Amino acid sequence: MPSMTTSRVSRWDQHGREHTVQVSKSGMQRVLVCGTCGWRRTAQFLPWLKAEEHLAGEHQATVDPSEG
């Protein structure tokens, strides 16, 4: 059985709310799940970029909490 690893992409919107997409990896497949709206998507390549695009497009969350 392949091991499961999880990471996350977090961004804040202009109101200071945090939005997070969990990126779970099992083998070559990655599953993205938005904690705010429940959006789900599978991705084999560039899952973190797809997560950032979702957060920016759907939630206007573009501020990276790890910066500054």
Protein Blocks (a to p, Z undefined) as FASTA:
>chain_A
ZZddddddddddfkopacddddddehjbccdddfklopacddfbhklmmmmmmmmmmnop
abdfkgZZ
